[in-house]
């Protein structure tokens, strides 16, 4: 009678066999469909097929044992981690099914790793795989068990203890141990994973060093979820460290390679925040940089980014950038009604004191508040109130008696702008409620 593979091997293999190919077949991008899952994932799928065939001819595991069958060894930890890495790379390419399979794999194999026989961890490939498994979201008790069983020394000790400190939020210890590992040589996936972990730990305390680590991740692991994460972080850190050209380059690479990633929405929001806060006087260069970075993504995503940048620029006081990005949106040939209304509102709010009162009031009144996010409804209300005050004699009744009246032209333009700023303050702080 056929030998029956271990239950763990069968479960992960069948999950990959059932979920991944079907999900890949549904992908629109040919590159995802054609991608080779690698030798490790193939071995796991073959184990699953063997398990499926054995299940059809075997009444139960007990029956197999009675016939003297012995269980085959399941996939080794390093093979499981290679399959996990394949799934992670599919996540970076927008395969939603891969996220679910990855989550199941982590849940299923966490206990299996922790319960593995001590001899399993004598293989250095398995020890490194355990560290990668936990750094990828596996349970920390896996590493505690391995450290207890193997009493590692040298770089293995640094890796296992450093990874455990990382997932347990002992940042100082994690930095000390992981940074002591010689990353000049070694398996690229391990090098990239450790560099990324260190960059995350150091991004606030030492952003220059963190950015240098992210650049090494990009070199060591192109086309992977590790590179995707490094590019996402890299845009923010490059801007923080005064390297806007590098930020532009990373953003362009991200949109070219990972616009369909499961994390792309998060990146678009952070991208909009960074570019909306670029210094005044750089508005034309900022718009050009956004155009260059986003030209490969669908128009609707470009529009959402320009709208997000416009709103953030408006509430942070860069009215010229807000007007330019809103104007860019209005120039698109095909707009939804909601996008047109938002862009019109932002453009008017950014240029309120420069426009004809009657025209602006008519435009604002024509905007249906139901088409706006609640935060933008506040902006519309603030703009209408400002127009009403502009219409009245400025500061009527508040001027000193000795001025003997006077009209709006007697007041400095700065007073008008200050009043507009005070009214627009009503809608500040709402940017978190609007996603690009």
C-alpha positions as CSV (number, residue, x, y, z in Angstrom):
1,X,0.0,0.0,0.0
2,X,1.2,3.5,-0.7
3,X,2.9,5.4,2.0
4,X,0.9,8.4,3.3
5,X,2.8,11.7,3.5
6,X,2.6,13.7,6.8
7,X,-0.6,15.6,7.4
8,X,1.3,18.9,7.4
9,X,2.8,18.2,4.0
10,X,-0.6,17.3,2.6
11,X,-2.4,20.4,4.0
12,X,0.1,22.9,2.7
13,X,0.5,21.1,-0.6
14,X,-3.2,20.9,-1.2
15,X,-3.7,24.6,-0.3
16,X,-1.0,25.6,-2.8
17,X,-2.2,23.2,-5.4
18,X,-5.9,24.2,-5.1
19,X,-5.5,27.9,-4.5
20,X,-2.4,29.2,-6.4
21,X,-2.8,27.9,-9.9
22,X,-6.5,28.9,-10.0
23,X,-5.7,32.3,-8.7
24,X,-2.9,32.7,-11.1
25,X,-5.1,31.8,-14.0
26,X,-7.4,34.6,-13.1
27,X,-4.7,37.2,-13.1
28,X,-4.9,39.8,-15.8
29,X,-1.2,40.4,-16.0
30,X,0.5,37.9,-18.2
31,X,3.7,38.1,-16.2
32,X,1.9,36.7,-13.2
33,X,0.4,33.8,-15.1
34,X,3.6,32.7,-16.6
35,X,5.8,33.0,-13.5
36,X,7.5,29.7,-12.5
37,X,6.7,29.0,-8.8
38,X,10.1,27.4,-8.3
39,X,11.4,24.0,-7.4
40,X,10.4,24.1,-3.8
41,X,6.8,25.0,-4.5
42,X,6.7,22.3,-7.1
43,X,7.9,19.7,-4.6
44,X,5.3,20.7,-2.1
45,X,2.5,20.5,-4.8
46,X,3.8,17.0,-5.8
47,X,3.6,15.9,-2.1
48,X,0.0,17.2,-2.1
49,X,-0.9,15.2,-5.2
50,X,0.6,12.1,-3.7
51,X,-1.5,12.7,-0.6
52,X,-4.6,13.2,-2.6
53,X,-4.1,9.9,-4.5
54,X,-3.2,8.0,-1.3
55,X,-6.4,9.3,0.3
56,X,-8.5,7.9,-2.5
57,X,-7.1,4.4,-1.9
58,X,-6.6,4.4,1.8
59,X,-9.5,4.1,4.3
60,X,-7.7,5.9,7.1
61,X,-4.2,6.6,8.4
62,X,-4.7,3.7,10.9
63,X,-5.3,1.3,8.1
64,X,-2.1,2.4,6.5
65,X,-0.3,1.8,9.7
66,X,-1.8,-1.7,10.0
67,X,-0.4,-2.6,6.6
68,X,3.0,-1.5,7.7
69,X,3.2,1.7,5.7
70,X,5.5,4.4,7.0
71,X,4.8,8.1,6.7
72,X,7.0,10.0,4.3
73,X,8.8,12.9,5.6
74,X,7.0,16.2,4.9
75,X,8.6,19.2,3.3
76,X,11.6,20.6,5.2
77,X,11.4,24.0,6.8
78,X,13.5,25.6,4.2
79,X,11.2,24.2,1.4
80,X,8.2,25.6,3.2
81,X,9.8,29.0,3.5
82,X,10.6,29.0,-0.2
83,X,7.0,28.4,-0.9
84,X,6.0,31.1,1.5
85,X,8.4,33.5,-0.3
86,X,6.8,32.6,-3.6
87,X,3.4,33.4,-2.2
88,X,4.7,36.7,-0.8
89,X,5.9,37.7,-4.3
90,X,2.5,36.9,-5.7
91,X,1.0,39.3,-3.1
92,X,3.3,42.0,-4.4
93,X,1.9,41.4,-7.9
94,X,-1.7,41.7,-6.7
95,X,-2.7,38.1,-6.3
96,X,-5.4,38.3,-3.6
97,X,-5.7,34.6,-3.3
98,X,-2.0,34.4,-2.4
99,X,-2.6,36.5,0.7
100,X,-5.2,34.0,2.0
101,X,-3.0,31.0,1.3
102,X,0.0,32.7,2.9
103,X,-2.0,33.3,6.1
104,X,-3.1,29.7,6.2
105,X,0.4,28.5,5.7
106,X,1.7,30.6,8.6
107,X,-1.0,29.4,10.9
108,X,-0.6,25.7,9.9
109,X,3.1,25.5,10.0
110,X,3.8,27.6,13.2
111,X,2.9,24.7,15.5
112,X,4.6,22.2,13.1
113,X,7.9,24.2,13.2
114,X,7.7,24.4,17.0
115,X,7.1,20.6,17.3
116,X,9.8,19.5,14.9
117,X,12.3,17.0,16.0
118,X,15.6,18.4,17.3
119,X,17.6,16.9,14.4
120,X,15.6,19.0,12.0
121,X,17.4,22.1,13.2
122,X,20.9,20.6,12.8
123,X,20.6,21.6,9.2
124,X,21.7,25.3,8.9
125,X,19.2,25.8,6.1
126,X,16.4,25.0,8.4
127,X,17.7,27.3,11.1
128,X,17.8,30.2,8.7
129,X,14.4,29.3,7.4
130,X,12.9,29.4,10.9
131,X,14.2,33.0,11.3
132,X,12.7,34.0,7.9
133,X,9.5,32.2,8.8
134,X,9.1,34.3,12.0
135,X,10.2,37.5,10.3
136,X,7.5,36.9,7.7
137,X,4.8,36.7,10.4
138,X,5.2,33.2,12.0
139,X,4.8,32.8,15.7
140,X,7.8,33.7,17.9
141,X,7.6,30.5,20.0
142,X,9.2,28.8,17.0
143,X,12.4,30.6,17.6
144,X,12.3,30.2,21.3
145,X,12.0,26.4,20.9
146,X,14.8,26.2,18.4
147,X,17.1,28.3,20.6
148,X,16.3,26.1,23.5
149,X,17.0,22.9,21.5
150,X,20.1,23.8,19.6
151,X,21.9,26.4,21.8
152,X,23.2,28.1,18.6
153,X,26.5,29.9,18.4
154,X,28.1,32.6,16.2
155,X,26.0,34.1,13.4
156,X,23.2,31.5,13.9
157,X,22.8,32.7,17.4
158,X,22.8,36.4,16.3
159,X,20.2,35.6,13.6
160,X,17.8,33.6,15.8
161,X,18.0,35.8,18.8
162,X,17.9,39.0,16.8
163,X,14.8,37.8,14.9
164,X,13.1,36.9,18.1
165,X,13.9,40.3,19.6
166,X,12.6,42.0,16.5
167,X,9.2,40.3,16.6
168,X,9.0,40.8,20.4
169,X,9.6,44.6,20.0
170,X,12.9,44.6,21.8
171,X,14.3,47.0,19.3
172,X,17.7,47.8,20.8
173,X,18.6,44.2,21.2
174,X,17.4,43.4,17.7
175,X,19.5,46.1,16.2
176,X,22.6,45.1,18.1
177,X,22.3,41.4,17.1
178,X,21.0,41.7,13.5
179,X,23.5,44.4,12.6
180,X,26.4,42.2,13.9
181,X,25.7,39.6,11.2
182,X,28.0,39.7,8.2
183,X,25.6,40.6,5.4
184,X,28.2,41.0,2.7
185,X,27.7,37.4,1.7
186,X,25.0,34.9,2.1
187,X,21.7,33.9,0.6
188,X,20.1,37.0,-1.0
189,X,16.6,36.4,0.5
190,X,18.1,36.2,4.0
191,X,20.3,39.3,3.5
192,X,17.3,41.3,2.1
193,X,15.0,40.2,5.0
194,X,17.5,41.2,7.7
195,X,18.4,44.5,6.0
196,X,14.6,45.3,5.7
197,X,14.1,44.5,9.4
198,X,17.0,46.7,10.4
199,X,15.7,49.5,8.2
200,X,12.3,49.4,9.9
201,X,14.0,49.5,13.3
202,X,16.2,52.4,12.4
203,X,14.0,54.6,10.2
204,X,13.3,57.1,12.9
205,X,16.6,57.0,14.9
206,X,18.9,56.8,12.0
207,X,17.1,57.5,8.7
208,X,20.3,57.8,6.6
209,X,21.5,54.3,7.6
210,X,17.9,52.9,7.2
211,X,17.8,54.3,3.7
212,X,21.1,52.8,2.8
213,X,19.8,49.4,4.0
214,X,16.7,49.7,1.8
215,X,18.9,50.4,-1.2
216,X,20.7,47.1,-0.5
217,X,17.3,45.3,-0.2
218,X,16.4,46.6,-3.6
219,X,19.6,45.2,-5.1
220,X,19.4,41.9,-3.3
221,X,15.8,41.0,-3.9
222,X,14.4,42.5,-7.1
223,X,10.9,41.6,-8.1
224,X,10.0,40.4,-4.6
225,X,7.7,41.6,-1.8
226,X,10.9,42.6,0.0
227,X,11.7,45.1,-2.8
228,X,8.1,46.2,-2.8
229,X,8.3,47.1,0.9
230,X,11.7,48.7,0.5
231,X,10.5,51.0,-2.3
232,X,7.4,51.9,-0.2
233,X,9.6,52.9,2.7
234,X,12.3,54.3,0.5
235,X,10.2,57.1,-0.9
236,X,9.4,58.4,2.6
237,X,13.0,58.1,3.9
238,X,14.5,59.7,0.8
239,X,12.3,62.7,1.3
240,X,13.1,62.8,5.0
241,X,16.9,62.7,4.3
242,X,16.8,65.4,1.7
243,X,17.0,63.2,-1.4
244,X,14.0,64.2,-3.5
245,X,15.5,62.8,-6.7
246,X,15.9,59.4,-5.0
247,X,12.3,59.6,-3.8
248,X,11.1,60.3,-7.3
249,X,13.1,57.4,-8.7
250,X,11.7,55.0,-6.0
251,X,8.2,56.1,-6.6
252,X,8.5,55.6,-10.4
253,X,9.9,52.1,-9.8
254,X,7.1,51.3,-7.4
255,X,4.3,52.3,-9.7
256,X,6.0,50.5,-12.7
257,X,6.5,47.2,-10.8
258,X,4.0,47.0,-8.0
259,X,0.9,49.2,-8.8
260,X,-1.2,46.1,-8.4
261,X,0.3,45.1,-5.0
262,X,-2.0,44.4,-2.1
263,X,-0.3,47.4,-0.4
264,X,-0.5,49.8,-3.3
265,X,-3.4,51.7,-1.9
266,X,-1.4,52.4,1.3
267,X,1.5,53.5,-0.8
268,X,-0.6,55.9,-2.9
269,X,-1.8,57.6,0.3
270,X,1.7,58.0,1.7
271,X,3.0,59.2,-1.7
272,X,0.3,61.9,-1.8
273,X,1.2,63.0,1.7
274,X,4.9,63.3,0.8
275,X,4.5,65.2,-2.4
276,X,1.8,67.6,-1.0
277,X,4.3,68.7,1.6
278,X,7.1,69.6,-0.7
279,X,8.3,73.2,-0.2
280,X,6.5,76.2,-1.6
281,X,8.2,77.4,-4.8
282,X,8.6,73.8,-6.2
283,X,5.0,73.4,-7.4
284,X,5.8,73.0,-11.1
285,X,8.6,70.5,-10.3
286,X,6.3,68.6,-7.9
287,X,3.5,68.3,-10.5
288,X,6.1,67.2,-13.1
289,X,7.5,64.6,-10.7
290,X,4.0,63.2,-10.0
291,X,3.3,62.9,-13.7
292,X,6.6,61.1,-14.3
293,X,6.1,58.7,-11.4
294,X,2.5,57.8,-12.2
295,X,2.4,57.7,-16.0
296,X,2.3,53.8,-16.1
297,X,-0.7,53.4,-13.8
298,X,-4.4,53.6,-14.8
299,X,-5.9,57.1,-15.3
300,X,-8.3,56.6,-12.4
301,X,-5.4,56.0,-10.0
302,X,-3.6,59.0,-11.4
303,X,-6.7,61.1,-10.7
304,X,-7.0,59.8,-7.2
305,X,-3.4,60.8,-6.5
306,X,-3.7,64.3,-7.9
307,X,-6.9,64.8,-5.9
308,X,-5.3,63.6,-2.7
309,X,-2.2,65.8,-3.3
310,X,-4.5,68.8,-4.0
311,X,-6.5,68.4,-0.9
312,X,-3.5,67.9,1.4
313,X,-1.8,70.9,-0.2
314,X,-4.9,73.0,0.4
315,X,-5.1,72.2,4.1
316,X,-1.4,72.7,4.6
317,X,-1.5,76.1,3.0
318,X,0.2,75.5,-0.4
319,X,-2.7,76.9,-2.4
320,X,-0.7,77.1,-5.7
321,X,0.0,73.4,-5.6
322,X,-3.6,72.7,-4.8
323,X,-4.8,74.8,-7.7
324,X,-2.3,73.2,-10.1
325,X,-3.2,69.6,-9.2
326,X,-6.9,70.4,-9.3
327,X,-6.5,71.9,-12.7
328,X,-4.6,68.9,-13.8
329,X,-7.5,66.7,-12.8
330,X,-10.0,68.9,-14.6
331,X,-8.0,68.6,-17.8
332,X,-8.5,64.8,-18.0
333,X,-10.8,63.9,-20.9
334,X,-13.0,61.4,-18.9
335,X,-14.0,62.2,-15.3
336,X,-16.6,60.9,-13.0
337,X,-19.0,63.4,-11.7
338,X,-17.6,63.0,-8.2
339,X,-14.0,63.6,-9.3
340,X,-15.0,66.7,-11.3
341,X,-16.9,68.1,-8.3
342,X,-13.9,67.5,-5.9
343,X,-11.4,69.0,-8.3
344,X,-13.6,72.1,-8.9
345,X,-14.1,72.6,-5.2
346,X,-10.3,72.4,-4.5
347,X,-9.5,74.7,-7.4
348,X,-12.0,77.3,-6.1
349,X,-10.9,77.0,-2.5
350,X,-7.3,77.5,-3.5
351,X,-8.0,80.6,-5.6
352,X,-11.0,82.1,-3.8
353,X,-9.7,85.6,-3.2
354,X,-8.6,85.9,-6.9
355,X,-11.9,85.1,-8.5
356,X,-15.1,86.9,-9.4
357,X,-17.6,86.7,-6.5
358,X,-20.7,86.0,-8.6
359,X,-19.0,83.3,-10.6
360,X,-17.5,81.6,-7.6
361,X,-20.7,81.7,-5.6
362,X,-22.7,80.2,-8.5
363,X,-20.2,77.4,-8.9
364,X,-20.2,76.6,-5.2
365,X,-24.0,76.6,-5.0
366,X,-24.1,74.2,-8.0
367,X,-22.0,71.6,-6.2
368,X,-24.2,68.9,-4.7
369,X,-22.9,68.3,-1.1
370,X,-24.2,64.7,-1.4
371,X,-21.3,64.1,-3.9
372,X,-18.7,65.2,-1.4
373,X,-17.0,63.4,1.5
374,X,-18.1,65.0,4.8
375,X,-14.7,66.6,5.2
376,X,-15.1,68.3,1.8
377,X,-18.6,69.4,2.7
378,X,-17.0,71.4,5.5
379,X,-14.6,72.9,3.0
380,X,-17.5,73.9,0.8
381,X,-19.3,75.5,3.7
382,X,-16.2,77.4,4.8
383,X,-15.7,78.8,1.3
384,X,-19.4,79.9,1.1
385,X,-19.0,81.7,4.5
386,X,-15.9,83.4,3.4
387,X,-17.6,84.7,0.2
388,X,-20.5,86.0,2.3
389,X,-18.0,87.9,4.5
390,X,-16.2,89.2,1.5
391,X,-19.5,90.6,0.2
392,X,-20.2,92.5,3.4
393,X,-18.3,95.7,4.3
394,X,-15.2,94.3,5.8
395,X,-15.2,94.3,9.6
396,X,-18.4,96.3,9.6
397,X,-19.1,97.5,13.1
398,X,-15.7,96.4,14.3
399,X,-13.8,99.4,13.0
400,X,-12.8,102.1,15.4
401,X,-15.3,105.0,15.4
402,X,-12.7,107.5,14.2
403,X,-12.3,105.7,10.9
404,X,-15.7,107.2,9.9
405,X,-16.7,104.2,7.9
406,X,-14.6,103.4,4.9
407,X,-14.9,100.5,2.4
408,X,-13.3,97.2,1.8
409,X,-10.5,98.8,-0.3
410,X,-9.3,100.7,2.8
411,X,-8.2,97.4,4.4
412,X,-4.9,95.6,3.7
413,X,-5.2,92.5,1.5
414,X,-3.5,90.6,4.3
415,X,-6.6,91.0,6.4
416,X,-8.8,89.4,3.8
417,X,-6.4,86.5,3.5
418,X,-6.2,86.1,7.2
419,X,-10.0,85.8,7.4
420,X,-10.0,83.3,4.6
421,X,-7.4,81.3,6.4
422,X,-9.4,81.3,9.6
423,X,-12.5,80.0,7.9
424,X,-10.6,77.3,6.0
425,X,-9.1,76.2,9.3
426,X,-12.6,74.6,10.0
427,X,-11.8,71.8,7.6
428,X,-8.2,71.1,8.6
429,X,-7.3,67.9,10.3
430,X,-9.7,65.8,8.2
431,X,-7.3,64.4,5.7
432,X,-7.2,61.0,7.3
433,X,-10.8,60.5,6.3
434,X,-10.1,60.8,2.6
435,X,-8.1,58.1,0.8
436,X,-6.5,58.7,-2.6
